[in-house]
Amino acid sequence: MRPAPPGRQHDAGALILSYVILVPVFLAAVMVVVQASLWYLAREAALAAARQGADAARVLHAPPGAGPSAALAFARSSASGYLLQPHATPAGSTSSTVRITVTGQVPDLIPGLPITVSQAAVAPVEKFTTP
C-alpha cells in the first residue's frame, strides 16, 4: 500500500463514512416512496370496490346486502395484495341513494405504522317513471 500524498492523510476513510451516512438515507427514501405507492393503490382499490358495491346495490329491487357483498367480493378478488382486511358497509344509505363505504388496511413496510384507507361511493337508486 502506498502512502497518501502529503496533506491528504486526514481524508482517509471519508468516502466510507459518507456511504455509511448516505445509504441508509437513500434506502429510507425508497421505502417512503414504496409505502406511498402502496397507500395510493389501496385507496384506489377501495374506491373501485365501493363503486362496484354501489352499482350492485342501486339496481331496482336489489336484495338487501347486495352492495357490501359485491364490494367485498371485488376487493378480495381484485385487490387482495393492496387492500388488506377489507370491510364494506351501507351506512348512510337512504331510500333514494345508496352509499357504500369500503375500509381496509394498507400493507406496511414500516413496522408499527398501521395505515387505514376508507373510500365511499354514492349513487342514486334506480326507479322507473312514466314519460
Beta strands, then each sheet from edge to edge (+ up, - down):
strand 1: 84-89
strand 2: 97-105
strand 3: 116-124
sheet 1: 1+ 2- 3+
end
